[in-house]
Amino acid sequence: MSRLILLGTGAVGSAFVARHARLMAAGMALPPIFAMANSRGLQLVTGDALATLESLRAAPRVASDWLAAHDFSAGDVLVDASSSDALAARHAAWLAAGASVVTACKLGLGTALARWQAIDAARRLPGRHYGDSATVGAGLPLIREIRRLRRGGDAIHAIAGVLSGSLAWLFNHFDGELPFSAWVRRARDAGYTEPDPREDLSGEDVRRKLLILCRSAGFELEAEAVKVTSLVPEALAGLSKAKFDAALPQIDAALAQTFRASRERGEVLKFIARFENGHARVGLESLPLAHPLAQGTGTDNRVAIWTDRYHAQPLVIQGAGAGAEVTAAALLDDVLAAVEAK
Ligand SMILES: NC(=O)c1ccc[n+]([C@@H]2O[C@H](COP(=O)([O-])OP(=O)(O)OC[C@H]3O[C@@H](n4cnc5c(N)ncnc54)[C@H](OP(=O)(O)O)[C@@H]3O)[C@@H](O)[C@H]2O)c1
């Protein structure tokens, strides 16, 4: 039986262990978790997986070079629920060594093109499986549908979408009454944004997601080919977290003006990732109400895909596209697919 090894014990890793335990208890045929690691070390699971998780999460905060001391072998299924670039840099090598990789981390497919190409070549080796459905839309059928359409002979013409749950929430709530910075603070306090909201507001995470979708659609874009217009002015980008919070209201005046201009045209503001005519860009757009991306609620992702068969009206896919629970469910779906493929 495959050895299941979980990398990362944060929000997604913990939800993965809990779901794995629930499904095992319900009688589902899953490989047991063999080992778990976080940045502080790797532990073999000798008894209850939830107890190992707790022990790793409580481990002292000292960096560990467990990666140098552990090699993964053919048949292993590695679940990357980390945010580590060093781990993502190993995905292609793990596949080449015969392991399968299932990942929520976008740093493998959504950064340098050379890294994506190495993974893409290694995942095509016989008996390998690379599960990536948790990287964009937390398991929404986006990458999967793009692949299915291409397999059926369709060319992808354009993709546009709301790909960030936190930015979706912000622009679904921003109504010109409260300043935008107040909504950012609310979103941060509710856990919708990263603890440092600049990570969401910069659009860099959305850049990675758009790159993954475009590359899956057959467009091998370099990371720099995506033009990202950040919501964070340059003067605020380099501040400490505390100073940024104090300076946050500086973004309000410009956004209030953009909001008013959009509303006067009867339009709505959305933070959009768009690929069309060979060009990729990420940033705020004002959309007419009839646009396929103008609707949407809460933190939902919403993506429109134009292809040969969906040329007049796009195919639109919408649903919960963020959160530890749905992401962990997508990882487990991919684990099952990896195990079945063996
Ligand atoms: N949260 C979501 O809704 C969501 C949705 C889709 C995708 N994702 C992606 O899923 C991944 C995990 O997200 P998260 O929210 O769970 O993040 P998180 O709570 O910050 O957890 C990240 C985990 O990665 C571990 N880690 C860092 N470097 C490592 C290394 N070298 N070796 C092993 N583990 C390492 C951390 O270890 P320590 O505990 O020791 O710091 C931590 O356990 C990220 O790539 C994220 O972008 C998240």
The ligand as an SDF file (V2000), in Angstrom:
LIG
                    3D

 48 52  0  0  0  0  0  0  0  0999 V2000
   -5.9840   28.1980    3.5480 N   0  0  0  0  0  0  0  0  0  0  0  0
   -6.6340   28.1180    2.3790 C   0  0  0  0  0  0  0  0  0  0  0  0
   -7.8230   28.3940    2.2760 O   0  0  0  0  0  0  0  0  0  0  0  0
   -5.9160   27.6420    1.1540 C   0  0  0  0  0  0  0  0  0  0  0  0
   -6.6420   27.4060   -0.0370 C   0  0  0  0  0  0  0  0  0  0  0  0
   -5.9680   26.8940   -1.1610 C   0  0  0  0  0  0  0  0  0  0  0  0
   -4.6100   26.6870   -1.1040 C   0  0  0  0  0  0  0  0  0  0  0  0
   -3.9220   26.9800    0.0440 N   0  0  0  0  0  0  0  0  0  0  0  0
   -2.4910   26.7190    0.0720 C   0  0  0  0  0  0  0  0  0  0  0  0
   -2.2720   25.6280    0.9420 O   0  0  0  0  0  0  0  0  0  0  0  0
   -1.0010   25.7800    1.5740 C   0  0  0  0  0  0  0  0  0  0  0  0
   -1.1940   25.7340    3.0900 C   0  0  0  0  0  0  0  0  0  0  0  0
   -2.0610   26.7790    3.4770 O   0  0  0  0  0  0  0  0  0  0  0  0
   -2.4060   27.0140    5.0290 P   0  0  0  0  0  0  0  0  0  0  0  0
   -3.4880   28.0260    5.0400 O   0  0  0  0  0  0  0  0  0  0  0  0
   -2.5800   25.7290    5.7110 O   0  0  0  0  0  0  0  0  0  0  0  0
   -1.0360   27.6970    5.5180 O   0  0  0  0  0  0  0  0  0  0  0  0
   -0.4350   27.7240    7.0150 P   0  0  0  0  0  0  0  0  0  0  0  0
   -1.5190   27.5730    8.0140 O   0  0  0  0  0  0  0  0  0  0  0  0
    0.4470   28.9110    7.0570 O   0  0  0  0  0  0  0  0  0  0  0  0
    0.4680   26.4000    7.0910 O   0  0  0  0  0  0  0  0  0  0  0  0
    1.6190   26.2510    6.3270 C   0  0  0  0  0  0  0  0  0  0  0  0
    2.3520   25.0140    6.8210 C   0  0  0  0  0  0  0  0  0  0  0  0
    3.5140   24.8240    5.9790 O   0  0  0  0  0  0  0  0  0  0  0  0
    4.5490   24.3620    6.8500 C   0  0  0  0  0  0  0  0  0  0  0  0
    5.8760   24.4840    6.2600 N   0  0  0  0  0  0  0  0  0  0  0  0
    6.5570   25.6060    5.9180 C   0  0  0  0  0  0  0  0  0  0  0  0
    7.7940   25.2710    5.4800 N   0  0  0  0  0  0  0  0  0  0  0  0
    7.8810   23.9160    5.5340 C   0  0  0  0  0  0  0  0  0  0  0  0
    8.8900   22.9770    5.2310 C   0  0  0  0  0  0  0  0  0  0  0  0
   10.0800   23.3490    4.7440 N   0  0  0  0  0  0  0  0  0  0  0  0
    8.6370   21.6700    5.4400 N   0  0  0  0  0  0  0  0  0  0  0  0
    7.4310   21.2470    5.9110 C   0  0  0  0  0  0  0  0  0  0  0  0
    6.4320   22.1100    6.2310 N   0  0  0  0  0  0  0  0  0  0  0  0
    6.6630   23.4280    6.0310 C   0  0  0  0  0  0  0  0  0  0  0  0
    4.3770   25.2360    8.0720 C   0  0  0  0  0  0  0  0  0  0  0  0
    5.1480   24.6910    9.1320 O   0  0  0  0  0  0  0  0  0  0  0  0
    5.1220   25.3510   10.6000 P   0  0  0  0  0  0  0  0  0  0  0  0
    3.8190   24.9400   11.1950 O   0  0  0  0  0  0  0  0  0  0  0  0
    6.2840   24.6930   11.2650 O   0  0  0  0  0  0  0  0  0  0  0  0
    5.2690   26.8260   10.4020 O   0  0  0  0  0  0  0  0  0  0  0  0
    2.8710   25.1170    8.2590 C   0  0  0  0  0  0  0  0  0  0  0  0
    2.5480   23.9460    8.9750 O   0  0  0  0  0  0  0  0  0  0  0  0
   -0.4180   27.1030    1.0840 C   0  0  0  0  0  0  0  0  0  0  0  0
    0.4450   26.8490    0.0130 O   0  0  0  0  0  0  0  0  0  0  0  0
   -1.6630   27.8540    0.6050 C   0  0  0  0  0  0  0  0  0  0  0  0
   -1.3660   28.8100   -0.4080 O   0  0  0  0  0  0  0  0  0  0  0  0
   -4.5440   27.4180    1.1610 C   0  0  0  0  0  0  0  0  0  0  0  0
  1  2  1  0
  2  3  2  0
  2  4  1  0
  4  5  1  0
  4 48  2  0
  5  6  2  0
  6  7  1  0
  7  8  2  0
  8  9  1  0
  8 48  1  0
  9 10  1  0
  9 46  1  0
 10 11  1  0
 11 12  1  0
 11 44  1  0
 12 13  1  0
 13 14  1  0
 14 15  2  0
 14 16  1  0
 14 17  1  0
 17 18  1  0
 18 19  2  0
 18 20  1  0
 18 21  1  0
 21 22  1  0
 22 23  1  0
 23 24  1  0
 23 42  1  0
 24 25  1  0
 25 26  1  0
 25 36  1  0
 26 27  1  0
 26 35  1  0
 27 28  2  0
 28 29  1  0
 29 30  1  0
 29 35  2  0
 30 31  1  0
 30 32  2  0
 32 33  1  0
 33 34  2  0
 34 35  1  0
 36 37  1  0
 36 42  1  0
 37 38  1  0
 38 39  2  0
 38 40  1  0
 38 41  1  0
 42 43  1  0
 44 45  1  0
 44 46  1  0
 46 47  1  0
M  CHG  2   8   1  16  -1
M  END
$$$$
